[in-house]
């Protein structure tokens, strides 16, 4: 075998080894449940105004590991333009990607909040594990997985809302007073929260200036649906409120009986 052949073989081996390792890392990420990742930041919107100028626009995904917090980071260089009402940001260069290991207890605000970025304490504690195209590929892998997971949750949430709202009266009648917890609110507000078929249902009534307004929301997966049918909101609140008040009166009656 001549020298050129040896060089080619060696070159192919050197290329294959990192590529194989990258595929193994991608497979590990693919097998990591999407709900383990905490997403931070949002897409850049040049129409919004902010109070503080920035040099980069930050987005990230992070998760806890045995050795620290693994952070997949996308930093987009921006130009800050001042207008009445604050600064807007315009992308000035291509995004920079990195995979970082941060100490346990680290929080996303250390990157997302401009007042924390670049401090000597946080800069010393970061270990950069990958940059450039490799980091971009890994970031995109997680971004796609998280987006698909969020869309799946949204579909399930919408289906749950549709099913529950179709027979909400019957479902509420099937609950007991002890299924509802009092919700604190502003002056004049009375509210209750309970679990109904896996959905968190919150009903409330606000009395102000001799008039009242009612509300009802369904919550699940961090998503929320707000009922716009004020008559239905009032009807459901009244059902829950009367149930809770009746249970309190019954308890009071038992206490008074014990006094005799």
C-alpha positions in Angstrom: 0.0 0.0 0.0 1.5 3.4 -1.0 1.7 6.4 1.3 -1.3 8.1 -0.4 -3.5 5.1 0.3 -2.4 5.1 3.9 -3.2 8.8 4.2 -6.6 8.3 2.7 -7.4 5.4 5.0 -6.3 7.4 8.0 -8.3 10.5 6.9 -11.5 8.4 6.4 -11.0 6.9 9.9 -10.5 10.3 11.5 -13.7 11.6 9.8 -15.8 8.5 10.6 -15.0 8.6 14.3 -16.3 12.1 15.1 -19.3 11.5 12.8 -20.1 8.2 14.6 -19.8 9.9 18.0 -22.1 12.8 16.8 -24.7 10.3 15.7 -24.5 8.5 19.0 -25.1 11.9 20.8 -28.0 12.6 18.5 -29.5 9.2 19.3 -29.2 10.0 23.0 -31.0 13.3 22.6 -33.7 11.6 20.5 -34.3 9.1 23.4 -34.4 11.9 26.0 -38.1 12.8 26.8 -38.9 16.1 25.3 -40.6 17.3 28.6 -37.2 17.1 30.3 -36.1 20.2 28.4 -36.8 23.7 29.7 -37.1 26.2 26.9 -35.9 29.7 27.5 -36.2 32.8 25.3 -38.4 33.4 22.3 -38.0 34.1 18.6 -36.6 37.6 17.8 -39.3 40.1 17.0 -38.0 43.4 15.8 -41.4 45.1 16.4 -41.2 44.8 20.2 -39.6 47.4 22.4 -37.3 46.7 25.4 -35.9 48.9 28.1 -32.3 47.7 27.9 -29.9 47.6 24.9 -28.4 44.2 24.1 -25.6 42.8 21.9 -27.2 39.3 21.5 -30.6 37.8 21.5 -30.6 34.5 23.4 -32.6 31.3 23.1 -31.9 28.1 24.9 -32.9 24.6 25.9 -31.6 23.2 29.2 -31.9 20.1 31.4 -30.4 18.8 34.6 -27.8 16.1 34.5 -25.7 14.3 37.1 -22.8 16.7 36.4 -24.6 19.9 36.0 -27.1 21.8 33.8 -26.7 21.0 30.1 -27.5 24.1 28.0 -28.0 24.2 24.2 -27.7 27.8 23.3 -28.4 30.0 20.3 -27.0 33.5 20.4 -28.0 35.9 17.7 -25.9 39.1 17.3 -28.2 42.1 17.2 -28.1 45.9 16.7 -30.1 47.9 19.2 -32.0 50.8 17.8 -33.6 53.3 20.3 -37.1 54.6 19.6 -39.7 56.2 21.8 -40.7 53.5 24.2 -37.5 51.6 24.2 -35.0 49.6 22.1 -35.8 47.3 19.2 -33.3 44.6 18.0 -32.4 43.7 14.5 -30.3 40.7 13.6 -26.8 41.8 12.5 -25.1 38.4 11.9 -25.8 34.7 11.8 -26.7 33.0 15.1 -23.9 31.4 17.1 -24.6 28.0 18.6 -22.9 26.3 21.6 -23.5 23.4 24.0 -22.5 24.3 27.5 -22.3 22.6 30.9 -23.3 24.9 33.7 -23.1 24.2 37.5 -26.0 22.6 39.3 -28.6 25.1 40.4 -27.9 27.4 37.4 -31.0 29.2 36.1 -31.8 30.3 32.5 -32.1 33.9 33.6 -28.3 33.9 33.9 -28.3 34.0 30.1 -31.7 35.4 29.2 -31.5 38.4 31.5 -29.0 40.9 30.1 -28.1 42.1 33.7 -26.6 38.7 34.5 -24.7 38.0 31.3 -21.0 38.2 31.2 -20.5 38.5 34.9 -17.1 37.1 36.0 -18.7 34.5 38.3 -20.9 33.0 35.6 -18.2 33.2 32.9 -15.7 31.2 35.0 -18.3 28.4 35.7 -19.2 27.5 32.1 -17.7 24.6 30.2 -18.2 24.8 26.4 -18.6 21.2 25.1 -19.4 22.0 21.4 -19.7 25.0 19.1 -20.4 25.8 15.5 -22.2 23.3 13.1 -22.2 20.4 15.6 -23.8 22.6 18.3 -26.3 23.9 15.7 -27.3 20.3 14.7 -27.8 19.3 18.3 -29.8 22.5 19.1 -32.1 21.9 16.1 -32.6 18.2 17.1 -33.9 19.3 20.5 -35.9 22.2 19.1 -37.8 19.9 16.7 -38.5 17.4 19.4 -39.7 20.0 21.9 -41.9 21.7 19.2 -43.5 18.3 18.3 -44.1 17.6 22.0 -45.7 21.0 22.5 -48.0 20.5 19.5 -49.0 17.1 20.8 -49.9 18.6 24.2 -51.8 21.4 22.5 -53.9 18.9 20.5 -54.6 16.8 23.6 -55.5 19.9 25.5 -57.9 21.1 22.9 -59.6 17.7 22.7 -59.9 17.7 26.5 -61.4 21.2 26.5 -63.9 20.1 23.9 -65.0 17.0 25.8 -65.3 18.7 29.2 -67.1 21.8 27.9 -69.7 19.7 26.2 -71.0 18.4 29.5 -69.5 20.7 32.1 -72.7 20.9 34.1 -73.0 17.2 34.6 -69.3 16.9 35.4 -69.5 19.7 38.1 -72.6 18.0 39.6 -70.5 14.9 40.0 -68.0 16.7 42.2 -68.2 17.1 46.0 -67.5 20.2 48.0 -64.2 18.8 49.3 -63.0 18.6 45.6 -62.8 22.4 45.5 -60.2 24.7 47.1 -60.7 28.4 47.7 -58.7 30.7 45.4 -57.4 33.9 46.8 -57.9 37.1 44.7 -58.5 40.8 44.7 -61.0 42.5 47.0 -64.5 41.3 46.1 -63.3 38.1 44.4 -64.5 34.6 45.3 -63.0 31.7 43.5 -62.7 27.9 43.6 -60.3 25.5 41.9 -60.7 21.8 41.4 -59.7 18.8 39.3 -62.3 17.6 36.8 -61.4 14.7 34.6 -57.8 15.6 34.6 -58.4 19.3 33.9 -57.8 22.1 36.4 -61.1 24.0 36.5 -61.1 27.5 38.1 -64.4 29.4 38.6 -64.7 32.8 40.1 -67.0 35.8 40.8 -65.9 39.4 41.2 -68.4 41.8 42.8 -67.7 45.5 42.2 -69.9 48.5 42.4 -73.0 46.4 43.0 -72.4 44.4 39.8 -70.8 41.0 39.4 -68.8 39.3 36.7 -68.0 35.6 36.5 -65.2 33.6 35.0 -64.2 29.9 34.3 -60.9 28.6 33.0 -59.6 25.1 32.2 -55.9 24.4 32.6 -53.6 21.5 31.7 -49.9 21.2 30.6 -49.4 24.9 31.5 -52.1 25.8 28.8 -55.3 27.7 29.6 -58.7 28.0 28.0 -61.0 30.8 29.1 -64.8 30.4 28.8 -66.5 33.4 27.0 -70.0 32.3 27.8 -70.8 34.5 30.8 -74.1 32.8 31.5 -72.4 29.4 31.7 -69.6 30.8 33.9 -72.2 32.1 36.3 -74.2 28.9 36.3 -71.1 26.7 37.0 -69.8 29.1 39.7 -73.2 29.1 41.4 -73.2 25.3 41.5 -69.8 25.1 43.0 -70.4 28.0 45.4 -73.6 26.6 46.7 -72.0 23.1 47.2 -69.1 24.6 49.2 -71.4 26.8 51.3 -73.8 24.0 52.0 -70.9 21.7 53.1 -69.7 24.5 55.5 -73.2 24.9 57.0 -73.4 21.1 57.5 -70.0 21.2 59.3 -71.2 24.1 61.4 -74.3 22.1 62.3 -72.2 19.1 63.5 -70.0 21.4 65.6 -73.1 22.9 67.3 -74.5 19.4 67.9 -71.3 18.5 69.7 -71.9 21.4 72.0 -75.2 20.1 73.3 
